[in-house]
Amino acid sequence: MSGRGAAAGVLLALVLAGCTPSHAGPQPETSTPTPTLSPTPAADPDDPAVVRATGIPVPSGAVTLLVSAPALEVTTEADGSTRATAHGDALVAAPAGMSLTVLSDGSGVVRDGAGTFVAGFTAEPWAARLTQVGPEVARLAGAADDSGSAGIWFTAAAVVSAVWGEAEGGRSLAVTPSGWARTGSLAAQEGLWAQVVAQAPEADSPGMQAQLECHELGAPDKATWNLEPWRPDVSAVEMIRSRCNPS
C-alpha cells in the first residue's frame, strides 16, 4: 500500500472510532436512600413522670403533690393544708420516690419508700371520685353537677400536737387533730395513728389506737382527744358504749 493509502486508512479508523456508540450505555443516577422513621409514640398522660412534668404543685409541709388539669385553682389554708379545685378531670401524682394510694372510702394517702404515711387527701365535694391509676397516680373525676369541678383537700399534718400530761386516773395523752383529720376518713385514720406514734412513741398500744379511732368517729369537734394508756383494751362495742373511756 502506498503511503497515501496508509494515511487514508488511519484517518478512516479514527473517524469510525469517534462515531461508534459506547456499549456501556448511560449510567444511572445514584441517590442516598432516606430512612423511614417510626412515629414517636405519644407520651402516656397517666405516666407519673408526665404528670409531674405538666402538673401544678400542691404543697403541704414538706410534701408536694402534682396535679395536672385543664384549669386548677390552688389555695393554701392557715393551718398549712391546701385545697386544689380542678375544672374537669385531673390527674394527681405523688412526689418522686413516694407512692399514692386511693383507699376504699375514696380518700387517699401518700407514703414514703418505707410505706409510712406522710400526707393524706380527700375529694371535695364527696360526690367527686378518686380512682387509682397506678402506684403513684390517681384520677380525680369532676362532680356530677353543672360545674363539673372537683377538688382535693391535702395535708401533711393529721396531728397538730400530742402532749403527755396527768389527768384523773393517771397519765393521759392530749391529742389535737388537724381540721382535715376531724372530717373523718380512712386516710385520716391512718395519718392520725402514724403521727401520734411518731410524736409520742410510748402511745403505741392497741388500746390507745382504739381510743383514738373512737374519738375520731365520735368526738370530731372536741378540742383535744385524751387517750389514757392505763385504760383496758376492749371490744369496739364496749369502746363506743363507754364513750371512748373504758374502765
TAUR-V21857 format. One record per helix or strand. SS is the DSSP state (H for helix, E for strand). FROM is the first residue (numbers start at 1). TO is the last residue. If there is no record, write none. Layout:
ss=<SS/SS>
from=<FROM/FROM>
to=<TO/TO>
This chain:
ss=<H/H/E/E/E/E/E/E/E/E/E/E/E/E/E/H/H/H/H/E/H>
from=<3/48/56/63/72/82/90/99/108/117/129/137/149/159/170/179/186/201/206/225/236>
to=<19/54/60/69/76/87/93/102/111/124/134/141/155/167/177/182/199/203/218/227/241>
